[in-house]
C-alpha cells in the first residue's frame, strides 16, 4: 500500500483525470496542473511518472500512453483505484477500527470516522454479524461520554486549521479566566479529555480539562505555534496527566511484594520504569517522575503490597496519609 497520505491523494487525483470522460487522454502537464491546484503544492514531471509507475505496481492500474492522442488512459474502461478491492487483512484492520470507534462514540467527529469506514467495508463490519455486538467481542475500559468531552470537536478543528480560540476556563476552586488560546494537543486520560495549548494570558503552554472549560468562541488573535513543543517531552516525567512547569523530576524507588511483582513488571507504571532488584520476596523498581497527586494515589492503591524507599519526602507523605486514613477508622 502507499507509504504516505500525500501519495494516496495524488493517486486519487490522477485516477480522477484518467476516468474523466469529459476530458479523455490527459497529458502529463494536465495532470500536473490538476495535482498542483488541488493540493496547492507543485509536483515535478519525474515525480508524476513515479506515481504512475507506483499505481501500476500497487493497484495493477492498466495505465497506457496513447501516442496518437498524446495522453494517458486506462486500457480497461471501467477500471478505477476507488473500486480497488481490500485484502482480507485490510478488511480485518478496518473492522477492528470500527469496533474501537463504537467504544468511543458520543461526538459527531467520531461518528463521521465510523461512517467513512463503514462505506469502505460495507458488508464486512463486525456489527453486521448476526447476533453479535461489538462489545461482545471487543471492550475498552469505558466509552467516552459526550458530557465528559465538551468542545472536543471545536478544539480539534482549531488544531487542524491552526486558529486561535477565546477560551473561558475555570479551574477547581478558582475564578473563571479568559484566554486567547492556541490549541496544540488533545490528550485523553482515564476517560477525560485535556487540551494543551499556548495562552496569551499566561505567556506559556497550559493544559485545560475540557470539562472545566466554560465557553469557547472564535478569537481575533493570531494562532501562536510553539515550535519547541514536543508532546513526548512535555509529558516525559508526568505520572498521569499532570505537567509541572520549571519542576525537576525525582528518582522514586518502590518496593513491591513478590505477589505484586509480576503485574508491575508486565505492565510498567511509567515508561521510565527500571528494575533495580528482584528476589523471591520482593522487587525494587526505580522511576524518574514528578511527585504528583496521581503518583501518590497510585502508590496508595497498592496498599500493603508496596513500600516507598525513596525519596524520603514522598515516603513521609505516604506515611502521613496512611495514618490519617487509619484515624478515620479508629
C-alpha positions as CSV (number, residue, x, y, z in Angstrom):
1,X,0.0,0.0,0.0
2,X,1.1,3.7,-0.4
3,X,3.6,4.8,2.3
4,X,2.1,8.2,3.0
5,X,-1.1,10.2,2.8
6,X,0.3,12.7,0.2
7,X,0.9,9.8,-2.3
8,X,-2.6,8.5,-1.8
9,X,-4.1,11.9,-2.5
10,X,-2.0,12.3,-5.7
11,X,-3.1,8.8,-6.9
12,X,-6.7,9.8,-6.4
13,X,-6.3,12.9,-8.4
14,X,-4.5,11.0,-11.2
15,X,-7.3,8.4,-11.1
16,X,-9.9,11.2,-11.4
17,X,-8.1,12.5,-14.5
18,X,-7.9,9.1,-16.2
19,X,-11.6,8.3,-15.6
20,X,-12.9,11.8,-16.6
21,X,-15.0,11.2,-19.7
22,X,-15.3,14.9,-20.3
23,X,-11.5,15.3,-20.7
24,X,-10.2,12.0,-22.1
25,X,-6.5,11.2,-22.6
26,X,-5.0,13.8,-20.2
27,X,-1.4,14.8,-20.8
28,X,1.3,14.7,-18.0
29,X,1.1,18.5,-18.0
30,X,-2.6,18.5,-17.5
31,X,-2.4,16.0,-14.6
32,X,0.5,18.0,-13.2
33,X,-1.7,21.2,-13.1
34,X,-4.6,19.3,-11.5
35,X,-2.5,18.0,-8.7
36,X,-0.9,21.4,-8.1
37,X,-4.2,23.2,-8.0
38,X,-6.0,20.6,-5.8
39,X,-3.2,20.1,-3.3
40,X,-1.8,23.6,-3.5
41,X,1.6,22.1,-3.9
42,X,3.7,21.7,-7.1
43,X,4.8,18.3,-8.5
44,X,7.5,17.6,-11.0
45,X,7.0,15.5,-14.1
46,X,9.6,13.0,-12.8
47,X,7.6,12.6,-9.6
48,X,4.4,12.2,-11.6
49,X,6.0,9.4,-13.7
50,X,7.0,7.7,-10.4
51,X,3.4,8.0,-9.2
52,X,2.1,6.4,-12.5
53,X,4.6,3.5,-12.0
54,X,3.6,3.1,-8.4
55,X,-0.1,2.9,-9.3
56,X,0.7,0.2,-11.7
57,X,2.6,-1.7,-9.1
58,X,0.3,-1.2,-6.1
59,X,-3.1,-1.3,-7.8
60,X,-2.3,-3.1,-11.1
61,X,-3.6,0.0,-12.8
62,X,-3.6,-0.5,-16.6
63,X,-2.2,2.9,-17.5
64,X,-1.3,3.3,-21.1
65,X,0.1,6.1,-23.2
66,X,-1.7,6.8,-26.5
67,X,0.8,8.3,-28.9
68,X,-1.8,9.4,-31.4
69,X,-3.8,11.4,-28.9
70,X,-0.8,12.4,-26.8
71,X,-2.3,11.4,-23.5
72,X,-2.9,8.6,-20.9
73,X,-5.8,6.3,-20.3
74,X,-6.9,3.1,-18.6
75,X,-6.9,0.2,-21.1
76,X,-9.7,-1.3,-19.0
77,X,-12.7,1.0,-19.4
78,X,-14.3,0.5,-16.0
79,X,-11.0,0.4,-14.0
80,X,-10.6,2.9,-11.1
81,X,-8.5,2.6,-7.9
82,X,-11.6,3.7,-6.0
83,X,-13.0,0.3,-6.9
84,X,-9.8,-1.5,-5.9
85,X,-10.8,-4.3,-3.5
86,X,-9.4,-4.5,0.0
87,X,-7.4,-7.5,1.1
88,X,-8.6,-9.8,3.9
89,X,-6.0,-8.3,6.3
90,X,-7.1,-4.7,5.4
91,X,-10.7,-5.6,6.0
92,X,-9.9,-7.1,9.4
93,X,-7.9,-4.0,10.3
94,X,-10.8,-1.7,9.4
95,X,-13.2,-4.0,11.2
96,X,-11.1,-3.6,14.3
97,X,-11.0,0.2,13.9
98,X,-14.8,0.3,13.5
99,X,-15.3,-1.7,16.7
100,X,-13.0,0.6,18.6
101,X,-14.8,3.7,17.3
102,X,-18.0,2.2,18.7
103,X,-16.4,2.2,22.1
104,X,-15.5,5.9,21.9
105,X,-18.8,7.1,20.4
106,X,-20.5,10.2,21.6
107,X,-19.3,13.0,19.4
108,X,-20.1,13.8,15.8
109,X,-16.5,13.7,14.7
110,X,-16.1,10.0,15.7
111,X,-19.4,9.2,14.1
112,X,-18.0,10.7,10.9
113,X,-15.0,8.5,11.1
114,X,-17.2,5.4,11.6
115,X,-19.3,6.4,8.7
116,X,-16.3,6.7,6.4
117,X,-15.0,3.3,7.4
118,X,-18.5,1.8,7.0
119,X,-18.6,3.0,3.4
120,X,-15.3,1.3,2.7
121,X,-16.0,-2.1,4.3
122,X,-19.8,-2.3,3.9
123,X,-20.9,-5.9,4.3
124,X,-17.9,-6.8,6.4
125,X,-18.4,-4.8,9.6
126,X,-18.4,-6.7,12.9
127,X,-21.8,-5.1,13.7
128,X,-23.3,-6.9,10.7
129,X,-22.5,-10.3,12.1
130,X,-25.9,-11.5,13.2
131,X,-26.4,-11.8,16.9
132,X,-23.0,-10.4,17.8
133,X,-22.4,-6.8,19.0
134,X,-19.1,-5.1,19.2
135,X,-19.0,-5.1,23.0
136,X,-19.3,-8.9,23.0
137,X,-16.0,-9.4,21.2
138,X,-14.1,-6.2,22.0
139,X,-14.1,-3.9,25.0
140,X,-12.2,-0.9,26.2
141,X,-12.2,0.5,29.7
142,X,-15.2,2.8,29.2
143,X,-16.9,4.6,26.4
144,X,-16.3,8.3,26.1
145,X,-19.4,10.1,27.3
146,X,-20.4,13.3,25.5
147,X,-20.7,15.3,28.7
148,X,-17.0,14.4,29.5
149,X,-15.7,15.8,26.3
150,X,-17.4,19.2,25.6
151,X,-15.8,21.3,22.9
152,X,-13.7,18.3,21.7
153,X,-14.6,18.9,18.0
154,X,-14.1,22.7,18.1
155,X,-10.6,22.2,19.7
156,X,-9.6,19.5,17.2
157,X,-10.7,21.7,14.3
158,X,-8.7,24.7,15.7
159,X,-5.6,22.5,15.9
160,X,-6.0,21.2,12.3
161,X,-6.7,24.7,10.9
162,X,-4.4,26.5,13.4
163,X,-7.0,29.0,14.5
164,X,-6.9,30.7,17.9
165,X,-9.9,30.5,20.2
166,X,-11.2,32.6,23.1
167,X,-11.5,30.1,26.0
168,X,-13.1,30.8,29.3
169,X,-11.6,28.4,31.8
170,X,-12.3,27.8,35.5
171,X,-10.0,25.5,37.4
172,X,-11.3,23.8,40.6
173,X,-11.8,26.4,43.4
174,X,-10.7,29.2,41.1
175,X,-12.2,32.2,39.3
176,X,-13.0,31.8,35.6
177,X,-10.4,33.5,33.3
178,X,-10.5,34.3,29.6
179,X,-7.5,33.1,27.5
180,X,-6.7,33.7,23.8
181,X,-5.8,30.1,23.3
182,X,-3.8,28.3,20.5
183,X,-4.5,24.6,20.9
184,X,-1.7,22.2,20.2
185,X,-2.6,18.8,21.5
186,X,-5.7,16.8,22.7
187,X,-5.0,14.1,25.3
188,X,-7.3,11.6,26.8
189,X,-6.6,10.2,30.3
190,X,-8.9,7.9,32.3
191,X,-11.9,8.8,30.1
192,X,-11.4,12.6,30.4
193,X,-10.1,14.9,27.7
194,X,-7.5,17.6,28.1
195,X,-6.0,20.2,25.8
196,X,-2.5,21.6,25.7
197,X,-2.0,25.0,24.1
198,X,-0.5,28.4,24.3
199,X,-2.2,31.0,26.4
200,X,-1.6,34.7,25.8
201,X,-2.6,35.4,29.4
202,X,0.0,33.0,30.9
203,X,2.5,33.5,28.1
204,X,3.2,29.8,28.3
205,X,1.8,26.4,27.4
206,X,-1.2,25.4,29.7
207,X,-3.3,22.3,30.0
208,X,-7.0,22.6,30.4
209,X,-9.5,19.9,31.3
210,X,-12.3,20.1,28.8
211,X,-15.0,19.7,31.4
212,X,-13.7,22.8,33.2
213,X,-14.0,25.0,30.0
214,X,-17.0,27.2,30.3
215,X,-17.2,28.8,26.8
216,X,-15.3,28.7,23.5
217,X,-15.6,31.4,20.8
218,X,-13.7,32.5,17.8
219,X,-10.7,34.7,18.6
220,X,-9.4,37.7,16.7
221,X,-5.9,36.9,17.9
222,X,-3.5,35.1,15.6
223,X,-2.7,31.5,16.3
224,X,0.7,31.1,18.1
225,X,2.5,27.9,17.4
226,X,5.2,26.9,19.9
227,X,7.7,25.2,17.6
228,X,9.6,23.8,20.6
229,X,6.5,21.9,21.8
230,X,7.0,18.1,21.7
231,X,4.2,16.0,23.2
232,X,6.5,13.2,24.3
233,X,8.9,15.6,26.0
234,X,6.1,17.6,27.5
235,X,4.8,14.6,29.4
236,X,8.1,12.8,29.7
237,X,8.2,12.9,33.5
238,X,4.5,13.1,34.1
239,X,2.8,10.3,36.0
240,X,-0.7,10.6,34.7
241,X,-1.8,13.9,33.2
242,X,0.0,16.5,35.4
243,X,2.7,18.5,33.8
244,X,4.7,20.9,36.1
245,X,6.5,23.9,34.6
246,X,10.0,24.5,35.9
247,X,9.8,21.4,38.1
248,X,12.5,18.8,38.4
249,X,11.7,15.1,38.2
250,X,12.8,13.0,41.1
251,X,14.1,9.4,41.5
252,X,11.3,7.3,43.1
253,X,12.1,3.8,44.3
254,X,9.3,1.5,45.1
255,X,9.5,-2.0,46.7
256,X,6.7,-4.4,45.7
257,X,5.9,-7.8,47.2
258,X,6.6,-11.0,45.3
259,X,2.8,-11.3,44.8
260,X,2.5,-7.9,43.1
261,X,5.8,-8.1,41.2
262,X,4.6,-9.9,38.0
263,X,1.8,-7.4,37.4
264,X,4.1,-4.4,37.8
265,X,6.9,-5.9,35.7
266,X,4.5,-6.9,32.9
267,X,2.6,-3.6,32.9
268,X,5.0,-0.8,33.8
269,X,3.5,2.1,35.7
270,X,5.7,4.6,33.7
271,X,8.0,4.4,30.7
272,X,11.0,5.3,32.9
273,X,10.5,2.1,35.0
274,X,13.8,0.4,35.8
275,X,14.3,-2.9,37.6
276,X,16.9,-2.5,40.5
277,X,16.5,-5.7,42.4
278,X,14.5,-8.9,42.4
279,X,14.4,-12.0,44.5
280,X,11.8,-14.5,45.8
281,X,10.4,-12.0,48.3
282,X,10.5,-8.5,46.7
283,X,11.2,-6.5,43.6
284,X,12.6,-2.9,43.7
285,X,11.8,-0.6,40.8
286,X,13.0,2.9,40.1
287,X,11.1,5.7,38.3
288,X,12.1,9.2,37.1
289,X,8.9,11.3,37.6
290,X,7.3,14.3,39.1
291,X,5.8,13.9,42.5
292,X,2.2,14.4,41.7
293,X,-1.2,13.6,43.2
294,X,-1.6,10.8,40.5
295,X,1.6,9.2,41.7
296,X,0.6,9.3,45.4
297,X,-2.9,7.9,44.6
298,X,-1.4,5.1,42.6
299,X,1.0,4.1,45.4
300,X,-1.8,4.1,47.9
301,X,-3.9,1.9,45.7
302,X,-1.5,-0.9,46.1
303,X,-1.9,-0.9,49.9
304,X,0.4,-3.2,51.8
305,X,1.8,-4.6,48.5
306,X,4.1,-1.6,48.1
307,X,6.6,0.3,50.1
308,X,8.3,3.7,49.3
309,X,12.1,3.5,49.6
310,X,12.9,6.9,48.1
311,X,12.7,9.9,48.2
312,X,12.3,10.4,51.9
313,X,9.8,13.3,51.4
314,X,7.5,11.0,49.4
315,X,7.9,8.2,52.0
316,X,6.9,10.6,54.8
317,X,3.9,11.9,52.7
318,X,2.6,8.4,52.1
319,X,3.1,7.6,55.8
320,X,1.2,10.6,56.9
321,X,-1.7,9.9,54.5
322,X,-1.9,6.3,55.7
323,X,-2.0,7.5,59.4
324,X,-4.8,10.0,58.6
325,X,-6.8,7.2,56.8
326,X,-6.3,4.9,59.8
327,X,-7.5,7.6,62.2
328,X,-10.8,7.7,60.3
329,X,-11.5,4.1,61.3
330,X,-10.2,4.4,64.9
